[in-house]
Amino acid sequence: MNNDRENDVIVRLDHVTKYFDQKRPVSLFRREKSRVYALNDVSFTLKRGDFAAYAGPNGAGKSTTFKLLSGMLRAQEGGVSVFGLDPGAKRIPVMRRTGVLFGNRSELWWDHPVRGSFEWKKTVWEIEDSVYRENVAMLTELLGLDELWNTFARELSLGQRMRANLALTLLHSPELVLLDEPTLGLDVLAKRQMIDFLKTVNRERGVTLLVTSHDMDDLTEMARRLLLINRGTLAFDGSYDELVKTTGDKRQIRLVRDGEPPELPGAEFVGRERDKLVYSYDADKVSVERLFAALSGITGVRDVELARESIESVIASLYREWSGAEKPAEG
């Protein structure tokens, strides 16, 4: 534990396994026991100032990880430490230094002005007056709380409510922040404001952030590190550039052409986008010259576009590959 402090390690998961035993009906009078693995031998660390994205399909183990880190659950195997402490045994001291925000939950008092929720947390968490004033001023400036301060929580839009909840999460100056879907349902402007704010508190205050989202483009813009989890197993840990090296330099070529999609050697037809035929290819293996040479023999092409494949598409293809992997044994 002391070694974690010396090395500035904030979070450590060491060969963590978490499973749930369930009983499922197999007939009207008989139930069968099964074991579902939420996490299976997962290990990673976060150091002070890290900004990591934690991504995976529904049921991959993201929320379970957050609950382990915040002391709401305990692992059957392996070790979990936050600030060198076991969050299951030392939940209060861990949570005094941690902020947790789930996108579908709110700490705001529904029938009170926003300021009432902040004043309540100040009292319950025993936040010093000077810290409270400094943080409210900072959060008001960066998240635009002035317009919300005296508004009842029930009257806020989704974007306004997410901003207020995020501010409330950061009110006690946490060193670690766990955010589950912080941009869920936000419009373009609100999402932009949220992303800029998170990058600012990470850069200027050194807050360690672990963020989940189904919007991979958001995650790759925010975070410097990607943790991809699939069926409870950590499948990738590295930067976006390292992921590209693993998957190849995936690009798209889009053709405007009537009729059925023609064969394009070196590229795979993946579908239509309105009037465009979309093909995928690996730029590390297929040159643009080769593609255009093949296109010269195709009639009826009115326009051609080249683009880098979105991170969403790259990771979706990875998930499709991983979906064929064996599940942990049940029983």
C-alpha positions as CSV (number, residue, x, y, z in Angstrom):
1,M,0.0,0.0,0.0
2,N,2.8,2.5,0.9
3,N,4.5,1.6,-2.4
4,D,1.4,2.9,-4.2
5,R,1.7,6.2,-2.5
6,E,5.4,6.5,-3.3
7,N,4.7,5.8,-7.0
8,D,1.7,8.1,-7.1
9,V,-0.6,5.3,-8.0
10,I,-4.2,6.4,-7.4
11,V,-6.1,3.2,-8.5
12,R,-4.9,-0.4,-8.7
13,L,-6.8,-3.4,-9.8
14,D,-4.7,-6.6,-9.4
15,H,-6.1,-9.7,-11.0
16,V,-9.7,-8.8,-9.9
17,T,-12.5,-11.2,-10.5
18,K,-16.1,-10.4,-9.6
19,Y,-18.9,-12.8,-10.3
20,F,-22.6,-13.1,-9.4
21,D,-24.4,-16.4,-8.7
22,Q,-27.8,-16.5,-10.2
23,K,-30.7,-18.9,-10.4
24,R,-32.5,-19.1,-13.8
25,P,-35.7,-20.9,-14.5
26,V,-35.4,-23.9,-16.8
27,S,-38.9,-25.2,-16.3
28,L,-42.0,-24.3,-14.3
29,F,-40.7,-26.1,-11.2
30,R,-36.9,-26.2,-11.6
31,R,-34.2,-23.5,-11.4
32,E,-30.6,-23.9,-12.5
33,K,-27.7,-22.2,-10.8
34,S,-25.3,-20.2,-13.0
35,R,-22.3,-18.0,-12.4
36,V,-22.0,-14.7,-14.4
37,Y,-18.6,-13.1,-14.5
38,A,-18.7,-9.3,-14.5
39,L,-14.9,-9.0,-14.3
40,N,-12.5,-11.9,-14.9
41,D,-8.8,-11.4,-13.9
42,V,-8.7,-7.7,-14.7
43,S,-5.5,-5.7,-13.8
44,F,-4.7,-2.0,-14.4
45,T,-3.4,1.1,-12.6
46,L,-4.1,4.8,-12.8
47,K,-1.5,7.3,-11.7
48,R,-2.2,10.8,-10.5
49,G,-3.3,13.1,-13.4
50,D,-4.2,10.2,-15.7
51,F,-7.3,10.7,-18.0
52,A,-8.5,7.3,-19.1
53,A,-11.5,6.2,-21.1
54,Y,-13.1,2.9,-20.0
55,A,-15.2,1.5,-22.8
56,G,-17.1,-1.7,-23.7
57,P,-20.5,-2.9,-24.7
58,N,-23.4,-3.2,-22.3
59,G,-22.7,-5.8,-19.6
60,A,-18.9,-5.7,-20.2
61,G,-18.1,-4.8,-16.5
62,K,-17.7,-1.0,-16.5
63,S,-20.3,-0.2,-13.9
64,T,-19.1,-3.1,-11.7
65,T,-15.6,-1.7,-11.8
66,F,-16.9,1.7,-10.7
67,K,-18.8,0.1,-7.8
68,L,-15.7,-1.8,-6.7
69,L,-13.6,1.4,-6.7
70,S,-16.3,3.3,-4.7
71,G,-16.7,0.5,-2.1
72,M,-20.2,-0.5,-3.1
73,L,-19.1,-4.0,-4.1
74,R,-16.2,-6.3,-3.1
75,A,-14.3,-8.7,-5.4
76,Q,-14.2,-12.4,-4.8
77,E,-10.6,-12.6,-6.1
78,G,-7.7,-10.1,-6.5
79,G,-7.1,-6.8,-4.9
80,V,-8.6,-3.3,-5.3
81,S,-7.0,-0.2,-3.9
82,V,-7.7,3.5,-4.2
83,F,-5.2,5.9,-2.7
84,G,-3.5,2.8,-1.2
85,L,-6.7,1.8,0.7
86,D,-9.2,-1.0,0.3
87,P,-12.4,0.9,-0.7
88,G,-14.6,-1.8,0.6
89,A,-13.1,-1.6,4.1
90,K,-12.3,2.2,4.1
91,R,-15.1,3.6,2.1
92,I,-15.5,6.9,3.9
93,P,-11.9,8.0,3.6
94,V,-11.8,6.9,0.0
95,M,-15.0,8.7,-1.0
96,R,-13.9,11.9,0.7
97,R,-11.2,12.0,-2.0
98,T,-13.3,10.6,-4.8
99,G,-16.2,11.9,-6.9
100,V,-18.6,9.6,-8.7
101,L,-21.3,10.5,-11.2
102,F,-23.6,8.1,-13.0
103,G,-25.2,9.6,-16.1
104,N,-28.7,8.3,-15.2
105,R,-28.6,9.4,-11.5
106,S,-28.8,12.8,-9.8
107,E,-27.7,14.2,-6.4
108,L,-29.8,17.3,-6.9
109,W,-32.8,17.8,-4.6
110,W,-35.6,17.7,-7.1
111,D,-37.9,20.3,-5.5
112,H,-35.2,22.8,-4.4
113,P,-33.1,25.4,-6.1
114,V,-29.7,24.1,-7.3
115,R,-27.9,26.2,-4.7
116,G,-29.8,24.2,-2.0
117,S,-28.1,21.0,-3.1
118,F,-24.7,22.6,-2.9
119,E,-25.3,24.1,0.5
120,W,-26.6,20.7,1.7
121,K,-23.4,18.9,0.5
122,K,-21.2,21.6,2.1
123,T,-22.8,20.9,5.4
124,V,-22.9,17.1,5.3
125,W,-19.4,16.7,3.9
126,E,-18.1,19.4,6.2
127,I,-16.4,21.4,3.4
128,E,-14.6,24.4,4.7
129,D,-16.0,27.8,3.8
130,S,-12.9,28.9,1.9
131,V,-12.8,25.7,-0.2
132,Y,-16.5,25.9,-0.8
133,R,-16.3,29.5,-2.1
134,E,-13.3,28.8,-4.2
135,N,-14.8,25.7,-5.8
136,V,-18.2,27.3,-6.4
137,A,-16.5,30.3,-8.1
138,M,-14.4,28.0,-10.3
139,L,-17.3,25.7,-11.2
140,T,-19.6,28.6,-11.9
141,E,-17.1,30.1,-14.3
142,L,-16.3,26.9,-16.2
143,L,-19.8,25.3,-16.2
144,G,-22.0,28.4,-16.4
145,L,-23.9,27.8,-13.1
146,D,-25.0,31.4,-12.7
147,E,-28.1,30.8,-14.8
148,L,-28.9,27.6,-12.8
149,W,-28.1,28.7,-9.3
150,N,-31.7,29.7,-8.2
151,T,-33.5,27.3,-10.6
152,F,-35.4,24.3,-9.2
153,A,-33.7,21.1,-10.3
154,R,-37.0,19.8,-11.8
155,E,-37.0,22.7,-14.2
156,L,-33.5,22.1,-15.6
157,S,-32.9,20.7,-19.1
158,L,-30.9,17.4,-19.4
159,G,-27.7,19.3,-20.3
160,Q,-28.2,21.8,-17.4
161,R,-28.8,19.0,-15.0
162,M,-25.7,17.2,-16.1
163,R,-23.6,20.3,-15.6
164,A,-25.1,20.9,-12.1
165,N,-24.5,17.3,-11.1
166,L,-20.9,17.4,-12.4
167,A,-20.3,20.5,-10.4
168,L,-21.8,18.9,-7.3
169,T,-19.5,15.9,-7.8
170,L,-16.5,18.2,-7.8
171,L,-17.5,20.4,-4.9
172,H,-15.3,18.7,-2.3
173,S,-12.2,18.8,-4.5
174,P,-11.9,15.1,-5.3
175,E,-8.5,13.8,-6.5
176,L,-10.2,11.0,-8.4
177,V,-13.4,11.3,-10.5
178,L,-15.3,8.4,-11.9
179,L,-17.8,9.4,-14.6
180,D,-20.3,7.0,-16.1
181,E,-21.8,8.4,-19.4
182,P,-21.3,12.1,-18.5
183,T,-22.3,13.2,-22.1
184,L,-25.3,10.9,-22.3
185,G,-28.2,12.6,-24.2
186,L,-26.5,16.0,-24.4
187,D,-26.8,18.2,-27.5
188,V,-23.7,19.2,-29.4
189,L,-23.1,22.5,-27.5
190,A,-23.6,20.9,-24.0
191,K,-21.4,18.0,-24.9
192,R,-18.6,20.4,-26.1
193,Q,-18.8,22.3,-22.9
194,M,-18.7,19.1,-20.8
195,I,-15.6,17.8,-22.7
196,D,-13.7,21.1,-22.5
197,F,-14.4,21.3,-18.7
198,L,-13.2,17.8,-18.0
199,K,-10.0,18.4,-20.0
200,T,-9.5,21.7,-18.0
201,V,-9.8,20.2,-14.5
202,N,-7.5,17.3,-15.6
203,R,-4.9,19.6,-17.0
204,E,-5.0,22.5,-14.5
205,R,-6.0,20.7,-11.3
206,G,-4.3,17.3,-11.9
207,V,-7.6,15.5,-11.2
208,T,-7.4,11.8,-12.2
209,L,-10.3,10.8,-14.4
210,L,-11.8,7.5,-15.5
211,V,-14.7,8.0,-17.9
212,T,-17.1,5.6,-19.6
213,S,-19.2,6.4,-22.7
214,H,-20.8,4.7,-25.6
215,D,-19.6,7.6,-27.8
216,M,-16.1,6.6,-28.7
217,D,-15.3,9.8,-30.5
218,D,-16.0,11.7,-27.3
219,L,-13.7,9.4,-25.3
220,T,-10.8,9.5,-27.8
221,E,-11.1,13.3,-27.8
222,M,-11.1,13.5,-24.0
223,A,-8.8,10.8,-22.9
224,R,-5.1,10.0,-23.5
225,R,-5.6,6.3,-22.7
226,L,-8.1,3.7,-23.7
227,L,-9.1,0.8,-21.6
228,L,-11.4,-1.6,-23.6
229,I,-13.2,-4.2,-21.7
230,N,-15.1,-7.1,-23.2
231,R,-17.1,-9.8,-21.4
232,G,-15.4,-8.9,-18.1
233,T,-11.8,-9.1,-19.5
234,L,-9.5,-6.2,-20.3
235,A,-8.9,-6.6,-24.0
236,F,-6.8,-3.4,-24.7
237,D,-4.9,-0.9,-22.7
238,G,-3.1,1.9,-24.5
239,S,-3.4,5.0,-26.6
240,Y,-5.5,5.5,-29.7
241,D,-2.3,5.4,-31.9
242,E,-1.4,2.1,-30.3
243,L,-4.9,0.8,-31.0
244,V,-4.6,1.8,-34.7
245,K,-1.3,-0.1,-34.9
246,T,-3.2,-3.2,-33.5
247,T,-6.2,-2.9,-35.9
248,G,-4.5,-1.4,-38.9
249,D,-5.0,2.0,-40.4
250,K,-8.6,1.6,-41.3
251,R,-10.0,4.0,-43.9
252,Q,-13.1,4.4,-45.9
253,I,-13.8,5.1,-49.6
254,R,-17.2,6.4,-50.6
255,L,-18.5,6.3,-54.1
256,V,-21.5,8.1,-55.6
257,R,-22.8,5.7,-58.2
258,D,-26.2,4.2,-59.2
259,G,-26.9,0.6,-59.2
260,E,-25.4,-2.4,-57.3
261,P,-22.1,-1.9,-55.5
262,P,-19.2,-3.0,-57.8
263,E,-16.3,-5.1,-56.6
264,L,-13.4,-3.0,-55.5
265,P,-10.2,-5.0,-55.1
266,G,-8.4,-4.3,-51.8
267,A,-11.6,-2.9,-50.2
268,E,-14.7,-4.4,-48.6
269,F,-18.2,-3.1,-49.2
270,V,-19.8,-2.3,-45.8
271,G,-23.0,-0.6,-46.7
272,R,-24.8,2.5,-48.0
273,E,-24.9,6.1,-46.7
274,R,-27.8,7.7,-48.6
275,D,-26.5,7.9,-52.2
276,K,-23.0,6.7,-51.3
277,L,-21.5,3.2,-51.5
278,V,-19.1,2.8,-48.5
279,Y,-16.1,0.5,-48.6
280,S,-13.5,-0.1,-45.9
281,Y,-9.8,-0.8,-46.5
282,D,-6.5,-0.9,-44.5
283,A,-4.2,1.9,-45.7
284,D,-1.2,-0.1,-44.3
285,K,-1.9,-2.9,-46.9
286,V,-3.7,-1.1,-49.8
287,S,-2.3,2.1,-51.4
288,V,-4.5,4.9,-52.7
289,E,-2.9,4.4,-56.1
290,R,-4.1,0.8,-56.3
291,L,-7.6,1.8,-55.3
292,F,-7.8,4.6,-57.9
293,A,-6.4,2.2,-60.5
294,A,-9.3,-0.2,-59.7
295,L,-11.8,2.7,-59.8
296,S,-10.7,3.7,-63.3
297,G,-12.2,0.5,-64.6
298,I,-15.6,1.1,-62.9
299,T,-18.2,3.0,-65.0
300,G,-20.8,5.4,-63.6
301,V,-18.8,6.8,-60.7
302,R,-19.8,10.5,-60.2
303,D,-17.8,11.3,-57.1
304,V,-15.2,9.7,-54.7
305,E,-14.4,10.5,-51.0
306,L,-11.6,9.2,-48.8
307,A,-11.9,9.4,-45.0
308,R,-10.3,7.8,-42.0
309,E,-12.7,5.3,-40.4
310,S,-14.2,6.6,-37.2
311,I,-13.1,5.2,-33.9
312,E,-16.6,4.0,-33.4
313,S,-16.3,1.8,-36.5
314,V,-12.9,0.5,-35.6
315,I,-13.9,-0.5,-32.1
316,A,-17.2,-2.0,-33.3
317,S,-15.3,-4.3,-35.6
318,L,-13.1,-5.3,-32.6
319,Y,-16.2,-6.1,-30.5
320,R,-17.5,-8.2,-33.4
321,E,-14.2,-10.2,-33.4
322,W,-14.2,-10.6,-29.7
323,S,-17.8,-11.7,-29.6
324,G,-16.6,-15.1,-30.9
325,A,-14.2,-15.5,-27.9
326,E,-15.0,-18.0,-25.3
327,K,-16.9,-16.9,-22.2
328,P,-15.6,-17.7,-18.7
329,A,-16.8,-21.0,-17.5
330,E,-20.1,-21.1,-15.8
331,G,-21.2,-23.4,-13.1
